[in-house]
Amino acid sequence: MGQYFYLGEQDGSAFEVVFVEIGSGFEKRVEGSVLDNCNLGEAMVTGSFTYPSLQFIKTYISMRIDPVEYRGTMNEDGTVIVGNWYIRPRDKDSGSTMGTWIATRGDGGEEFTFDIDQTKDEINDEVKEEKKLEVPTQPALR
């Protein structure tokens, strides 16, 4: 489960993601799917994982929008990933869109919760306190 935020905005969108690691050795490929809770729907993801770095591209299935690039860093026990996302439009006359994201998981079938009503600041505070990670923050609007 996770949530992503647009640069300069406090409200975000929740998502569910499933990653499958492919290959062995130092660098692994990842594939999977994402389901956003907003009207964007389902997307496919492909990328790479070299602990602690994860990067992938999210391509929506039924929406004709530009792919979204995600880059993140996993914590030591593999339960939290935080990072940034970017949309670099194919149309050269359009500007880029970007923001931050956070995702959590449980291990070994362990159940975990993610409260979609939490604010970004509450999530950042919890992650910093419990996981001792540096979490990207949104700059204040001017």
Phi, psi and omega in degrees: 000151179198183178211142175237153185231142174279145180306126177083003180241144181275329182276143179230186177238142178272158176209158171245136181226144174235121176251142172238123177278135181236130179100176179225174180093200187293308181253130180242149172276152173232143174223160178170200180219155180230140173236112178278148179276358177263191185286002181285332174077214187272147178220157175258148178234144173219143181182206181219156180222120171229105187311129007262011187266134176234134173220140180204164176245130179257123180239118182289143184280309186256355179255138178266074177232162182295148178299154181247127179265129178243139172225134182208169179234131181269145177285176188299320182266007173074022182256347181222137174233133176232151180181202181236156175230155184218144168241116177254102187298145175293327177286111185297342180276351180266150178274164178283154173239143182209169178183196181241165178209159176215140178221145179233158176212162174252153179254150173059038179076002179296132182280143175223163182236154175220114184273107184298338181277355177294148175276164178301319180296320178296317179297312180301316180298316180297316182295315180299317182289310187278325187249352179054045178252153171274121184254131178295141181241158179278133175291151179291146175289143180250000000 
